[in-house]
Amino acid sequence: MHKLILAAAAVLAAPAFGQAPAPVDPLEEQIDRAIPPAEEVEAMAPTLDRMMGVLLNVDVGPLIDAADPYRRHPGYGRPGRTIGVMGGHGDPHFQDRMRSSVYGATADMGRMMQAFRSATPGLARSVREMEGALGTAMGDYRRRDDAPPPEWPDKPPYPGD
């Protein structure tokens, strides 16, 4: 009995296997090429981590002093007021948490790129539908009468009218 069911399934599936692959939409290929692979996005993490380290070491003290030059607060003019030091006043692990969040964010972005890649056919279809709708709207606009709009009886008077 099982052999009979498998044979019937093979006979019914044979036409599907024999069909030529569906043509690929050029827009779909263009969208697919524009989306970077997840591995490429995740490979950016070390570079972004180094950039975060540089950003955390930027001395923002002079900017704080310049924002309110008449207020002499306790750290006024003192060097070494970096984003990392200021952010870590109540949190000794501030810099570690900030920098490790980069790796989680790039992993999430990689997954998002994969989701976009799987949605490529739908995105291409939506763009084609939007092109059609805009083409219809533009065609309707062009078919309208070129007559000037009717004068409004309650139109306010303008100089030179």
C-alpha positions in Angstrom: 0.0 0.0 0.0 2.8 2.4 0.9 4.5 1.7 -2.4 1.3 2.5 -4.3 1.0 5.9 -2.4 4.6 6.8 -3.2 4.2 5.9 -6.8 1.0 8.0 -7.1 2.8 10.9 -5.4 5.8 10.6 -7.8 3.4 10.5 -10.8 1.6 13.6 -9.6 4.8 15.5 -8.8 6.5 14.7 -12.1 5.0 17.7 -14.0 6.2 20.1 -11.3 9.8 18.8 -11.5 9.8 18.9 -15.3 8.9 22.6 -15.5 11.4 25.2 -16.4 12.3 27.6 -13.6 10.3 30.8 -13.4 12.0 33.8 -14.8 13.6 36.0 -12.2 12.4 39.6 -12.1 15.3 42.1 -12.7 14.0 44.3 -9.9 14.1 41.3 -7.5 17.7 40.7 -8.5 18.6 44.3 -7.9 17.0 44.3 -4.4 18.8 41.1 -3.6 22.1 42.5 -4.7 21.6 45.6 -2.6 21.1 43.6 0.6 24.4 42.7 2.2 24.9 39.1 3.4 24.4 38.6 7.1 28.1 37.4 7.5 29.3 40.7 6.0 27.2 42.7 8.5 28.4 40.6 11.4 32.0 41.0 10.2 31.6 44.8 10.8 31.4 44.2 14.6 35.1 44.5 15.4 35.4 47.7 13.4 32.4 49.2 15.1 33.7 48.1 18.5 37.0 50.0 17.8 34.9 53.0 16.7 32.9 52.8 19.9 36.1 52.7 21.9 37.4 55.8 20.2 34.0 57.5 20.8 34.1 56.6 24.5 37.5 58.2 24.8 36.5 61.6 23.3 37.1 64.4 25.8 33.8 66.3 25.9 34.8 68.5 28.8 35.6 71.6 26.7 32.2 71.2 24.9 30.4 71.1 28.3 32.4 74.2 29.4 31.6 76.1 26.2 27.9 75.2 26.5 27.6 77.3 29.7 30.8 79.4 30.1 29.4 81.4 33.1 28.6 78.3 35.2 31.8 77.2 37.0 30.9 73.6 38.0 33.3 71.3 40.0 35.0 69.9 36.9 35.3 73.1 34.9 38.5 73.1 32.8 39.7 69.7 34.0 41.0 67.5 31.2 39.9 63.8 30.9 36.2 64.2 31.0 35.5 61.6 28.4 32.2 60.0 27.5 33.4 56.7 28.9 34.5 58.2 32.2 31.3 60.3 32.6 29.1 57.4 31.7 30.9 55.1 34.1 30.4 57.2 37.2 27.7 55.0 38.6 28.4 52.0 36.5 31.8 50.4 36.6 30.9 48.1 33.6 29.5 51.0 31.4 32.2 50.8 28.7 32.1 46.9 28.6 28.4 47.0 28.2 28.4 49.6 25.5 31.1 47.9 23.5 29.5 44.4 23.9 26.2 45.8 22.7 27.8 46.4 19.3 28.2 42.6 18.8 24.6 42.0 19.7 23.4 44.8 17.4 25.4 43.5 14.4 24.0 40.0 14.9 20.5 41.4 15.0 21.2 43.4 11.8 22.5 40.3 10.1 19.3 38.4 11.0 17.3 41.4 9.7 19.2 41.4 6.4 18.3 37.7 6.0 14.7 38.5 6.7 14.8 41.3 4.0 16.5 38.8 1.6 13.6 36.3 2.1 11.1 39.1 1.6 12.6 40.2 -1.7 9.9 38.7 -3.9 7.2 40.5 -1.9 9.2 43.8 -1.9 9.6 43.6 -5.7 5.9 42.8 -6.1 5.0 45.8 -3.9 7.3 48.1 -5.9 5.7 46.9 -9.2 2.2 47.5 -7.8 3.2 51.0 -6.7 4.6 51.7 -10.1 1.3 50.6 -11.7 -0.7 52.7 -9.3 1.5 55.8 -9.9 1.3 55.2 -13.7 -2.5 55.1 -13.5 -2.6 58.2 -11.4 -0.3 60.1 -13.7 -2.2 58.9 -16.8 -5.4 60.1 -15.2 -3.9 63.5 -14.5 -2.7 63.8 -18.1 -6.1 63.0 -19.5 -7.8 65.8 -17.6 -9.0 68.8 -19.5 -6.4 71.6 -19.8 -9.1 74.3 -19.2 -8.3 76.8 -16.5 -10.0 76.3 -13.1 -13.3 78.2 -12.8 -13.2 81.5 -11.1 -14.5 81.5 -7.6 -17.1 84.1 -6.9 -15.8 84.5 -3.3 -12.2 84.8 -4.4 -10.4 87.6 -2.5 -9.1 90.4 -4.7 -5.4 90.4 -5.4 -3.3 93.3 -6.7 -3.0 93.1 -10.4 -6.2 91.0 -11.0 
